[in-house]
Amino acid sequence: MGVGGWVMTTWMRIKNGYPLEGTWGNAMHPKTDREAAERVKLLTNENAELRAEIGSMKDRLANVERIVTDDSHRLTHEIEALRDKQTN
């Protein structure tokens, strides 16, 4: 029963944005505001890098789609041109 209560309160804390507790009930925060600011800075930089990577992947995907679409369209025209030559 005690473990179930602990699990429930921990889940409620996480869900509502409260800090987790350590072994003796102490809140587990970053030790200093500087640490928190450094974490935010690192996460912000990582987020920017990932967004840039996603943007480049979208560009590459658009190029691949264009190549696939254009090649099949061009191939169809070449086949039709060859058919026209055979009938003439």
N, C-alpha and C positions, 0 to 999 in steps of 0.2 A: 504494500500500500504506500509506503514511504517513497519508494522508487517511482511509482506511478505519479505521485504528487509532484516529485521533483521534475519528472519529464514534462508534465503538464505546465508547471510554472515556467520552466525553461522555454518551452514552445511559445507560451503567451508572451514572454519577454522578447523573444526574437521577432514574433509577429508584430508586436507593437513598437519595436525599435528601441527597447530598453537594453542597457548593456548586460552582458552575461556576468555571472558571479564566479569568482575563483573558489578555491578550496574552503576558505573560512568565511565566505559570504562577502568578500571584497569585490567591488565592481572591477571588471577587467577593462580598463581604458588604456589608451596609449600613455606612456609614462609622462610625456610632455606635450605641449601644444606644438612644439617644433616637430616632434615625431609624427603627429597627426597631419601637420602641414606637408611634411615630406611625403607621407603616404598619398595624400591627395594629389600632390605634384606628380608623383610617379604614375599614379593611375590616370591622371589627365593626359600625360604624355603617351602612355600606352594606348589610351582611347583614341588619341589623334592619329597614332601610327596605324591602328587597326582600321580606322575610318578611311585613311588614305589607301591602305591595301585593298579594302573593299571597293573603293572607287576605281582603282586600277583593274581589279578583277572584273568589274562591270564593263569597263571599256574593252577589255580583252574579249569578254563574252559577246559583246556587240559586234566586234570585228569578226569573230568566228561565225556568228550567225549570218553576218553579211556575206562572208566568203562562201559558206555552205549554200545560202540562198542564191547568190549570184552564179556560182559554178553550175548549179543544176539548171538555172534559167539559160545560161549560155550554152550548156551541153544540149539542151532541148533545141535551141536554135541551130546548132551545128548539125544535129541529127536531121532536122527538117531540111536544112540546106543540102545535105548529102542525098536525101530522098528525092529532092527536086532535081538534082543533077542526074540521078539514075533514071528518072522518068523522062527526062528530055533527051 
